[in-house]
Amino acid sequence: MPQPLNGLVILDLTQARGGPFAALSLGELGAKVIKVERPGTGDAGRAVPPFKSGKSALFAAQNHGKASIALDLRSETDRTTFERLLARADVLLENFRPGALERLGYGWEALHAAYPGLIYGALSGFGQTGPEATRPGYSGIAAARAGQMGQGRTGQAEVAGLYLAQGVLAALYDRSTTGRGRRVDVSLLDTEFALLGPAFAAAAAGSKTPEEGAPPPFAPVETLEAADGAFVLAAASDKLFEKLCIALALPLSEDPRFARPEARCANARLLKRLIEAVTLEQTRSHWLQKLTAAGIPAAPIQSLDQAMKDPQLLARTMVVDVLDRNGRKAHLAPGNPIKISGAEDRSARGPAPDLDGNRGEVLRWLDEA
């Protein structure tokens, strides 16, 4: 059974992190991704350390399996090639500052008129509309502006990329019935704001937000210290809390300060101290074994090196090899977290492209049309 997006063609004009991650997500589901890059320099992500064998490991992780062609969209010859690609494409993805492609004659309105079935996915700092649309934006700037840094979180451009991919899939579904493409407009600022969750709910209800000392939304959901290190447990429901009290031999489930979820949240700091007074008496492995046996969600706090060797993640093919052009293992990358029945969950990926390294292949593909 083929991958679900087999046959779809994505033109990936994006660079850095969020946009390439959106294209990669669609490529992992079977789409053909052609990376259109600036001649000479290409995607700025190519210059991001760390490097292995002279090539960016991050670029390899977010661009494997794509084809690359370098085009100068101010050159008439390259514009002709680009327009041939547009005629074959289902989706165009870009993350330029709003207005950049319009100045080249390839904005949404022009492309929609010329290629009515084309889906146009745009990722930017502040969106395609609003008084600050043309400002440059980065994930950290968006996280600060959206209130995320007030919650102790920094920005994740890849999350915006996932929203972009989700919007593209919705537009593809709509096109299957209408035949018309749509523009998908995703901004880093909007994405960070949409992810505020409990903090937004608290602020909207006039309550304290977490940075102002509000109670947590669930308790105990904590990082706890054992005799030899930290671990995490989650026992937010009454049933799990009762099991936890039995496992720790702590007579707290009938205590009015902790008997109900709202009371546990209001007294979360005290509850953590009482639990930790017990967990500090034994090792982390002791508690993880005991809590897991009791059906209480608990986990060690792993380093990234440890997580990359985690048997559950390995069994789920979540660490994959990125091969070089000779089929040798060159880099590692995260696997595809979307598992679909009948679609192969491969343990290796094709190489990340050299700049303009697939020009001949792409031009031959165009000639086949």
N, C-alpha and C positions, 0 to 999 in steps of 0.2 A: 504494500500500500504506500503511495507516495506521501511526502510531507504535505500538510494541508494548504500551504501557499505555493506549491509547485506551479510554475507557469507565470507567476507574477513577476514583474520587473520593477525594481526600485532604483531610481537615480539618486544617489547619495551625494549631495553637495555639502554635507556638514563636515565640521571638524571639531577637534578637542574631545569632549566627553559625551555630553547628553545626546547630541544629534547622532554621532556614530553608534551610540548604544541603541538608539531607536532602530536604526537600520540593521544593526546586528540582530536585534530581537526578531525582526521580520525575516531576516536571512536564516536564522536558526529554525524557523518554521517552514523553510523551503523556498522562499523568494530568491530570485536572482538579483544580487545587489551589485550595481556598477558605481564605483566611487569616482566622481568627477572632481579632479583636483587642479589646483593652480600650477601651471608649469614652473619648474625650478625648485619650488619650496614644498608644494603639496600641503596636506593637512598639517596644521601646527602641532598636532599630537605626535607626529613623527619625531619631534625634537624633545619630547618629554622623557626624562629619566625615570627609572633606571634602564640601562641598556644591556643587552646580551648579544654578543657577536655583532656589536655595532648597531643594533636595532632596538627601538623602544619596546620594552616589554608591555607597557600599557597599550601602545598602538596595536601590537599583535593581539592582545586580549580583546580589543574592541573592534577589530577590523578583519579578523581572520575569515577566509572564505570569500572575500569580496574581490572583484576585479577593479583595476585602476586604469583610468585614462586621463591624461593631463590635457586640458583645453583652456585656451585663452578666450574668454567670451567677448573680447573686444576685436578678435581676429575674425574676418569674414569666413575664412576657411574653417576655423574651429566652430564658429556659430552654425555653419551648415551641418557639421557633424553632430553638434549638440541638438539641433532641431530634428535630425534623423533619430537620435536617441529618444527625444520627447515623443515622437510619433509611435515609438514601440513601448514606451513606459506606461505603467499603471500608476505609479506614485513618484513624486519628486519630494525630496526632503531637503530643507535648507535651514541653516541657523545663522544667517547673516543679520546684521542690524537692519530693521525694517526700512525699506526704501532702496536697499542696495541692488536687488535684482530688478526692481522697477526701472532704475536708471539704465540698466542694460537691455531693457525691453522684455524682460522675462518675469515680470510681476504676476500676481494672481489673476488680475483682470485680463491681461493680454494672453496668458497661457490658457485660461478657461475659455476664452473666445476661440483660440486656435485649436485647442485639444480638449473638447468639452468633457471627455471621460476621465481626464487626468485628475488625480487627487494630489493636492498641494499641501504638504505638511511643513509648517513653519514653527521653529522653536527659537525664542528670543528671551532677552532678559526681562522685558516688561510688557510684551505682547504687541500685537499689530495695531492696537487702538489705544486711546487715552493720551493725556498730555505729555507723558514721558516715554512714549513708544520708541522714539529714536535713540534713547540713551543706551549706551553699552551696559551689559549686565553679566554678572558671574554668579555662581551658586552661593558663594559666601556673602555677596552683597544682597542677594535675594533673601537669604536666611536671616540676615540682620534686619532687613526692612520688614519682613513678614512677621517678626516676633519669635522666630524659632531660636535665635541665639539667647533670648531671654529664658528659654527652657533648657539651655545648656546643650543645644544641638547645632551642628554646622550643616551647611548645605550639601545636598547630594544631587549633582546634575543628572546622574543616571535615572533618578526617580522621574524627573521631567521627561527624560527619554522614553520611559515606560508609558507615561501619559500620552506622549505623542504617538507611540505605536498603537496604543489602545484607540485613540481617536482615528487613526488611519484605518484600523480594522472596522470600526463603526462606519466610516465613510465607504469602505469597500462593500460592506453589506448593503448600504443604501444604494450604491451604484448598481448592484446586482438586480435591483428592481426598477430604478429610474434611468439608468444609463448615464447619469450625470456625475461628474466629479465634484468634490467639495474642498474648501480650504479648511485645514485643521490648524488652529492657532493656539499654541501652548506657550506659556511664559514661565520662567523660573520663579518669579515672584508669586504668581497665582498658585503654582504647585506647592511651594513652601507654605503658603497661607492655608491651602486646602488640607495640609497634613497636620494642622495644629491639634485636632482631635479634642481631648479632654480640656486642654488649656483654653481653647476657643469657647467650649461649652461653659466653662466656669466664668470667663469674662463676660459672655453674653448674658449669663444669669445674674450678673452683678456680684459674683463671689470672687474671692481671692484666686489668682492664678498661681500655679506651682512655684514660680520664682518669688512670689509674695508670701509664701509659707502656707498655702492651702493644703488641706489633707490630700493624700493620694486618692485616685479613683477606686483603687482596689488594695486590700491588705489582708494577710501579709503576702505581698509580691516583692521579695527583697533579695538583696545581696547580703549574705550572712558570712561571718567568719567562723571557721572551724579551727581546730588546734594547729593545722598545717596549711591553711589557705582559705580562700573564699569560694563560695558556691552560691547558686541562685535557686530559690524555690518559689512556687506560686500555689497558694492555697486560699484563693479568694472566696470560694463558696462556703456555705455553712458545713456541708458534708466533708469537704476537703479539710476545713479547719478542724473539725472534730477528729478526723484521722490524724492530722498533724499533732494535736494535743495528746492523742494516745501514743503515737510513735515517740514523742519527746517526754512522755510522762509528765505533762504540764496540765494541771487542772484548771484550764482557762475557758473551756467552751461554755460553761454556765455562768461565768463572771459577766455581770452586766456591762462592763467596759469593753467586752469582746464578743458578746453573745450574738450580735447581729452585724452584718457587713458594714453598715454605716457607723456603728460604734467602733469597729476595728479600724476603719479609716480615720476616725477622729482621734484615736489613741494609737496610731501606727508607730510612733517613735517609742512609746513605752512598750508596746507589744514586741518590737524588734529587740529591745534590750532584754526582755524576759526570755525570748527564744534564744538569743545569742548566749545568754548565761549558760544554757544547756549545750548548744552546739560547740562551744569552745572547749568542752571537756573531751571531745573525740575528734578523730581525723575526718577530713573531707570524704574520703572513700567510705568510711563507716556510715556517715549520714546519707550519702548518695545511694548506697546499697539499701539502707533501711527505709528511706523515704520512697524510693522507687518500688520496693517490695510492697509498701503500703498503698501504692497507687497515687502518690503525691508527685506532681511534676517538679523535677529538680534536675539541675545540670551543673557540671563544672564550668568555671570560667576559663575558656581555652584561649591560648595565643593563636594568631593566624596560622603559624606553622603547625600547631596541633590540630586546628580545624581542617587544614588541608590533608591531614592523615586520618580524619575521623571516619570510622568504618561505615557509619550510616551515610555520610556524604559521598564516600567512595562507591558504596553500593548503588547510589542514585546517579552515578556518572556525573558528579558535580565538579570534578577536577578532570580536565581533558587536555590532551596534548595538541599543540599547534605545530604542524609539520612545516618543514622548509620545502623548497621546490624539488628537492631530491627525495622527499618522503621521510626525512629524518626528523626526530623530535627536536624542536627548536625552542619552544616556549610552553608555558602552562597557561590555561585560561579557565575561568568558571564555566561549568556546563550550562545547559539549558534547563531552567527550573520548570518549564512547561513540558510535562510528559503526556503524550497523546497516544492512545491505543492504536496499534498498527503502524506507527511511525518509529523508525529506528532511532534509538538513543545512542548515538555514536560516541566512542571514547576518544576520537581524534578528529581534528578539523584541518581543513586545507590551510595553506599559508596565508599570512597577511600580505597584501600585494606590495611590490616595489612601486615607487612612483612611476606612473605611465607604463607599468610592466605588462599590462594586458591590452595595449593599444591594438596590436595586430589581431588578437582574438576578438576584441569588441568590434572592430571594423569588419571582420569576416562575418560575424554574427549579423551585423546590419545588412550586409550584402545578401545574406540568405533570405531576407524578408521578401 
